């Protein structure tokens, strides 16, 4: 397992406190390059490094979810600091955590599933975020086949959703980087540049290299080797972006001495900021003492400047419901940056992700200790930091005026959080049940209890009274997560009524497969019909001659 660049020690903050008000205004710089797929755009760092046992990934383990990849994630075997919002994935993989606060099973996604990657790139598309940089660590290990597959999956998702992507090498711990990195590009990754979705800048395919010059024990390559690699990529006709130390310009603190020629050889520089700032005052101090002279240095050498912006670690309570991140957008746009790099899209390991995240304790495992996005008392939707990044992109492009006032509402409608499970603890009835497997079990919040209809007597129905007419956009159906419940397909229709007697069909009858390897959960999307009474009509079950269900969740959010 390679060391993550994210395991950093906070560097000494740039000296000299600067008041938040009255900071110097750098003014818009003249870009070294015209707008393209990275200049004038926001790029998100995309890890794509999560896997689960049972997902068919070659790595065959809980890659980056657990400390011990051979065992499922749990409170004692954990590698993340934030819990993802799982509602947009068509399935998840059961963990050893307790159920979520809303009673749903605690499942996680696999980056190896194409649907998960497509979901992520749809989020980018929905929020007008242009480009993703796929992180590629040393592939000459057991991780190689999985990383190779991830490049193809990201390419497919970018093509499907009209986004751009490029390969960004993370050289951390890559001892033979000087020869193996060019070989990997030549033999494998260069093939992806034929894609219409591959990012191009100045007419050249973009390649990122992260890690040169860092004063860390797993980044000890001589400056001459680093310069040779940068120049090799340029000789291959590439536009080369460099992820470099925060203090690259001065060669101090996190930067080794004697690497300035390496830094100046890059076409674009993106100094790292995770672990360097944690509040708005830090952001303003770096704007004055680091970002402003960095921009001037880049301007003087014809280099495009792409500073990092990060949302902050949820668990460390850095986010201030988006104000911390927006201040960075404001500072980086006014400093004149040619582009912005988001650290990161899916970095649940450090809690610095903009990808959809649990809104509240209703969406995190009850025994995890994880915080939701509402940790400071302000309700934030799961997609809030995607929407905030989209607005930052618009300000960078001049589509929004430069402003230090965050324009993005934490909740899309400015109101309360999206309601959770509308069916939880509501009255449930059925056409009948067997033994003690009563209909109330599907709304008790316990995934281990279940309803079972009368046997050998299809059709059968199960109904819940929501208490008031509500728009219905999503149903989550599940069976007990115990692997003893073998895979089965149940044929059912969804009906709705406002008065409890006149029902209309909301979803036509179809077969839905419940697979214990995927959480025994099925999610159904509806076009927001309004109903008070929701009924499931069962007509077949390949696993048992009855309708069966442990949980029926009803949601008004998509």
ABEGO torsion letter per residue (X at the ends): XBBBAABBBBBBBBBEBBBABGBBBAEBBBBABBBBAABGBBBBBBAGABBBBGAGBAAGBBBGABABAABBBBAABBABABBBBAAABABBBBBABBBBAAGBBBBBBBAABAAAAAAAAAAAAAAGBABBBBBBBBABBAAAAAAAAAAAAAAAAAAAAGBBBBBBBBABGBAAAAAAAAAAAAAAAAAAAABAABBBBGGBBBBBBBGBGBBBAABABBAAAAAAAAAAAAAAGBBBBBBBBAAAAAGBEABBBGAAAAAAABABBBBBABGABABAAAAAAAAAAAAAAAAAAAAAAGBBBBBBBBAEBAAAGAAGGGAAAAAAAAAAAAAGBABBBBOBAABAAAGABABBBBABAAABBAAAGBBBAAAAGBBBBAAAAAAAAAAAAAAAAGABBBBABBABBABAAGBBBBBBBAABGBBBBBAEBBEABBAAAAAAGBAABBBBBBBGAOBBBBBBBAGBBBBBABBBBBBBABAABBBBBBBBBBBBBAAGABBBBABBBBBBBBBAAAGGBBBBBBAGBBBABBBBBBABBAABBBBBBABBBBBABX
